[in-house]
Amino acid sequence: MTISDKKALAIIPARGGSKRIPRKNIKPFLGKPIIEYSIQAARACKCFDEIMVSTDDKEIAEITISAGAQVPFFRSTKASSDTAGTAEVLIEVLYEYEKRGMYFEYLCCIYPTAPFITAQRLSYAKSLLMENNVDCILPVTKFSYPIQRGLIIENGYARMLWPENYSKRSQDLQDVYHDCGQFYFLNTQSLIKQKSLFPEKTMTIIVPETEVQDIDNESDWKIAELKYSRIHQ
């Protein structure tokens, strides 16, 4: 079997419940349901044998199918709870496909509220995963301010979390990165064995902060729309 023959599955986890932003996964983002951006990027990269959405919601399923992805089965009640982890959802999907006689060597978990994902970055991630024989490829971005000089507030007063860094210059502190919250390109067997989105051998793609936005509230949403509009002017 050659590299190009190895099957890859795109899974977009999108349950119906959302506390902070109601109907977040299908809320209009610059005129169309935000999940469509993830589906379109997955389709455009042409590196998946199947693109599916794991959901418990009929409306999400309808929008998904209209956008060109599949909903071959609905998510279980257990995997739809507030406490269900993403790795648990992905493994459930893989087992459901196995019941249907379908197996995938690679999978990509693509979040439904990640409009900055591009087909080019997905394709690059797949190439890195295969060529380096690692467990996961993860897009990350650097913290804009040194996290080692972070403050916490206790009893109304601010104090440094790591006071030993008080006298250190910012440029002398190590760069620290965080997950972009966009996608995880995984070796399927590594996910099943380690049950983690951050398995032992995880390589990164560094993404500029201008192409990253965590969307947890309405203010985040507006910032994301502004960033996206600026990039695509």
N, C-alpha and C positions, 0 to 999 in steps of 0.2 A: 504493500500500500504506500503510495507516495503522499507527500505532505498535502497536495491539493485534493487527495481523495478522502482525507479524514473529515468526518462530518462535524458540523458546528451548529449549535442551537442558540438562538437569542431568546431570552426570557425577560419579559417586562412585567414585574410584579406590581399590580395595581388593584388593590382592594377598594371597596366602596366607602369604607369609613374613614373620615378624616376630621379630627377635632379642631385643629387650629385654623385651617382653611377648608370650609365645607366643600365637598365634591372636588377636592384639589386636583385629582388626577385627570379630570376632564374640564376643568375651569378654562375659559377662553384666555389664551395668551396671545396678545396682538392679533386677535380675530379668529383663532381656531383652537380647538382643545389641545392643551399642552402635551398630552400623550402622543399626539400625532407627530410632533417633532422627533421623538425617540423612534417611532415606527419608521418614519421617512429616512432617518439616518441609517437605521439597520437595513432597510431595503436598498438604499443607494450604495452601500459599501459592497454589496454582492458577495459577501463572505459567509453567509448563513444558508444552511439547507432548510431551515424552518425558523420562522419568527412567530412567537406566540406570546399572548398576554395571559398571565395567571391572575384571575379575578373571581370575585364572588358576586359581581354586580352585572345585571343584564344590560343596563344602559352603557356601561363601560365596554361590555362585550360588543354591543352594536356599533359603537364608534370605532372600536378596534378593527372589526371586520370591514367596515367601510373604508378604513385607512390602509387596508391591505395586509393586516396581520391575521393570525389564527387564534381561535379560542376552542381548542379541541375538547376541553373539559373544564368544569368549574372548580375553583379552589375549595378544599374541604373546610368545614366549620372550624376545626382546630387551627388550621393554617390561616384563618381569617381573623383570628382574635388579635387584640392589642398587644399581646405578649409574644406572639409568634415572630421568630427571627427570620431574616431574609434567607439565611442558609437553609433553614427548615423548609421554607417555601420552595426553594430551588430543588432540594432533594425530593420533595413530594412530586414535583413536576417530572423529574427524571424517572422516578418509579412508575408514574402513570404512563409515560411513554414506553417503558420496558414492558408493561402489561400489553401494549399494543404492538410489541415486537420491534420497537424503534430504539436505537442506541446512538449516543453522540459522544465523541471523544473530547470535544470542547464545548463549553457553553459561555455565553456572555450575559451577565445580569445587567440589564440596562434600566435605569430608573425612569419612571414615567414623567417626572418633573425635572428634566435635564435638557432644556432646549439648546444648550451650547455644545452638545455632542455633535461631532461631524463624522461623516462616512470615512473620511481619510484617517481620522484618529482611530476609529474602530479597526480598519484594515491594518494599520500599523501595529496596533496592539496584538492582533491575531498573528502577524508575522513574527513579532518579538516572542510571543508565547511558544510558537512552534520551533523557531530557530534556536532558542536558548534552552528548550526543554525544562521550563520552570513551571511552577504551580499556578501563578497568577500574574497578570499585568494590571496595574492600578494607576489611574491618573491622579496626580497629586499637585498641590500648589503650595508655595511657600507662605508661611505666616508673614504678613506685612510688617509686624512689629515683633521684636524678640520676645518670645514667650517666656524666656528665662527671667525677664524683668516684670513678669505679670504681678498684678495686685489682687488681693482678696479683701473683702470687707467683713470684719467681725465686730459685733457689738457697736456698729456705727462708725468704726475706725478702719482706715485703710492700712494694710501692711503688705510687704512683699512676701510672695509665696516662697521665694528662694532668696533670702536676704544676703546670702554670700555673693550674689551677683551685683550688689549695689554699686560697687566701685569699678565694675568691669565696663569697658567700652562696648557699645553695641556691635561694632565691627569685629570684636574679638570673640563674640559668642557664636556658637555653631548654628547654621541654618536649620530650621525645623519646618517640616511640611505637614499638611493635613490632607485627608481624602477629599477629592473634589465632589464626591457624592453624585457621580455620573454613571460609571459602569465598572464592572469587574470582569475581566476576561480570564476564565478559569479552565484548568485541566479537570475534566469531570471526575476522574478517579481521585484526584487530590481533594476535591470538595467533599466527596462521599466519605473518604477516610478521615479527613481532619475536621469536617463539619464547620469550616470557618471561611469567611471571605478574605481573611488575611493568612493564608497558609504559609508554611515554612519558607518556601522559595518564592517570594513575591518581588517582582521587579516593578519599577515605576516609570511613568511618562510624566515629565514636569510640564504643567500647563500654566500659562500666564494668568495672573489674578483677574485680568480683564475678561477672561472667558470662563469664569467660575462664579456662581452665586448660589449659596444655600437658600432655599425657599421654604421658610417655616411660618411666615406671617405675611400680612398684606404689604407691609413696607418692603420686605424682601422681594415680593412679587413685582412691585413697581420698579425697584432697582434693577431686577433682572430684565424687565421689558426695556428699560432705558439702555442697559448694556447691549442687549441683543440688537436693538434698533441702531445703535451707534456702529456696531460691528458690521451690520448688513446694509448700511447706507450706500 
